[in-house]
Amino acid sequence: MNTRSKILSRADLQTRLQQHRASGKTVVLANGCFDILHAGHVRYLQGARREGDLLVVAINSDASVRGLKGPGRPILSAPARAELVAALAAVDYVVIFDEPDVRALLRDLRPNVHAKGTDYTVDTVPEREEAARLGIRVAIVGDAKQHSTRDLVSRIRQASHG
């Protein structure tokens, strides 16, 4: 599949997922900023993919990243981040979203599984109550949180100034 063809609008993704669910496919939703792609992101998405038949990755818009991470972020634009994530073999679809969390996407897309990284527990997932209300299973996936875009950006900035 062409990388860019994996990046869909919310409405187009809803239609595509309805078709997949009608054929019995299990849909997994993962999300994040993915500002600078690193090994932790790849392992998180590979773990999420193992939870079902299709992996949808929701990427925070530029405005959403600024709200969550502060000034100077994102480093890469949402279209660039979406294209990088879509290029990963584990990823079937990518959607960009503006909200600070994926509660609305859970309602709109109705995945079978909502996958979060190991920096969360089932009890600390921000969308856990919405997922439970909708009958969506929450899965904690990926390797131990030893990778941070914030730390990587800090190291790059230090190297360029010193």
ABEGO torsion letter per residue (X at the ends): XBAAAABBBAAAAAAAAAAAAAAGBBBBBBBEAGABBBAAAAAAAAAAAAABABBBBBBBBAAAAAAAAEBGOBABBAAAAAAAAAABAABABBBBBABABAAAAAAAAGBABBBBBAABBAAABAAAAAAAAAGBBBBBBEBBBABBAAAAAAAAAAAAAX
